[in-house]
């Protein structure tokens, strides 16, 4: 159902799907069945690499559109021997809505998405009202979505989106997850910028 490029004798973590209209067979993708964590927008990959290293019993999927970032993360992941990590270079909304099976994601990480701060740009934001049901559908019962941003207006919009969902409740982000920082978060904290965070859980 998918293939991985080979580089210098090592199989790439970047996945090329045989079909982009059928749901992904996660058992075949990872070679096992395990709880799945997904990060949308992997950045430099530091967060995802740390999570995959700390939790070898879980599967991790990174979604990123920028090829350079993905190749860098692929190299780091292979050097670390992370057999529980896969990468997809696709638009995140499409992956969540059409490719991941319903109720398949244990944890969805949405950290520092582009805030599109100008009023005329806000239509480009990933997290808008139609996005909420997509997330609720892909979360497993008891699964959680965690968000972080430095933009207060976007954070208010995120809260509106996820608070409006039926069968979803607000939860605190676990300290174990907060302890793993993204590159954007480290940069903001170094400049004294306070980040905003939120979490929501799909009820069992």
N, C-alpha and C positions, 0 to 999 in steps of 0.2 A: 504493500500500500504506500510505501514511501522509500526513499533512498537517501543515502548520505554520501557526500563527496569524500574522496580519500586524498589526504595530503601527507606526503612523506611517510607513507605506509600506515598512517593512523586515520581511522574513520572520522570524518567530520561530525560535529554535533549539529550542524546546520542541516535541516531536513527539507527535502524536496518531495512534495506529495505527488502521488500518482494521479489523484483526483482532487480538484479544488471545489467540488460541489457535493461530495459525500462526506459524512461525518468521519472523523479520524478514529481509527481503532487504536486506542491508547495502549492496550495490552501489547499489540504488535509494535507500536512505536517505541516503547521502552523495553520490550522483552519481558515484561512482568506486569502484574496488577498491584498498584500501591496508591495511597493518597496522593493527589496531584495539587501542586502549588503552581500558580501562573503569575508571572510578572509582565505587566504591560509597559513597554518602553524600558529597556534594560540599561540604557546609558552606558557607563563604562563596565557594567556587569558585576561590580563589586558586591552589591547586595545579593544578587542571585547566586554568585559563586560561594559566598559565605553561607547562605542558607542550604545550598546543596551539599556543602562539605559537612555542615553540622548535623544534617538529617539524611544519612544514606538510605534510610528505609522509606523515604518519600521520593516521588518523581517531581521534577521541576521543568517547566516549560517557559522559555523567554520569548516574548514577541517584540520584534524591533524592525523598523523599516530601513534604518541606515546600515548599508552593507559594511562599511568600515568598522563600525562599532561591533557588528555581529561577528565579523572575522576575528577581531581582537578577542572577543569573549570566547569564541570557538577555540582559539589557540590556548588561552588560559585554562579553559575547562578540560581540554585534552591533556595538557601538562599536569593538571591536578588529578587526572584519572577519574573524572566524574562521570561514571556510567549512568547516573540518574538524571542527567541534564540533556535537554534537547532545545533547539532554537528554530524559530520560524520567522522568516522575513516576509511579513504580510501586514495588512492593515488590521489593527487590533479588533475593531468593531466587527469586521467580517469573520474573523476567527471565532470570536465569542458567540456570534449569532448563528453561523452556518457550519462551522467545522468541528467545534468541540461538542461532544455529546451532552444532552441535558443532564443536570445533576451530577456532573463529573468532576467539579473543581472543589477541593477542600478549602483552599485559601487563594484569593485573588488579590494581588498587590498592585495598587494604582498610585504611584508616587511621582509627584511633581510633573504631571502632564502639562503640556504647553498651555499657559493660562489665557492666551489671546486676550490681553487686557483691554484693548480698545473696544468701545461699544460696538462698532461695526464688524469687529472680528469675532464676537462671541459665538456666532453661529458655527464657528469652526471647532469649538470645544468638544472634546470627546464625551465628557460626562454631561449629558442633557437629559431631559425627561424621557425620551424614547429609549435611552440607553439603560435606564433602571431595570425594566422588565427583562432585558437581555441578560443582565448580570444575575438577576434573581433566578432565571431559568437555568443558567449554567452552574449555579452553586448547588452542591450536594446538600441534603438536609443537615443542618448544623454547620454548614460551611460559612465562611466569613469573607467579606471584602473589606480591605483596609486602604485608606487614602491618606496622603500627605501632600501639602502644598504650602507655599509661602504667600499665596494670593488670597486675601480675605474675601473678595467678591466671588472668586471661583469656589472657595470653600463653602460659602453660603449656598451657592448653586448645587454643589455636591450634596450637601445636607438636605436640600429641598428634594433632589432626585431620589435619594435612598430613603428618606423619611416618608416619602409618599407611597412606598411599596407596601402591599399587604403581605402578611406572613414573614415580615422582616423586622428585626428589632435592633436598636443601637447597643453596641458593646464597646468596652475599652480595648484598645490595642494592647496585646500582651507585652510585658516588659522585655521578654525574650526576643520579640520581633523589633521593638523600638531600639533595642541595643545594637541592631545592625543598621548602619547608616548608608544612605545612597551618596553618590558623589555630590549631587546638588545640595543635600542636607549638610554635609560637611562644609561645603563652601559657604552656605548661608550662615551656619553657626559661627564660622570663623569671622564673618562680617557682622556678627551680632544680630542677625535676622531671626526672628522667632517663627518656627514652622507651626503649622496647624495640622491636626490629625483627627481622624475619625474611623469608626468601625461599625459594621452592620453584619448581623448574622441571620441567615435563613432558618426559620423555625423548623424543627423536625416534624 
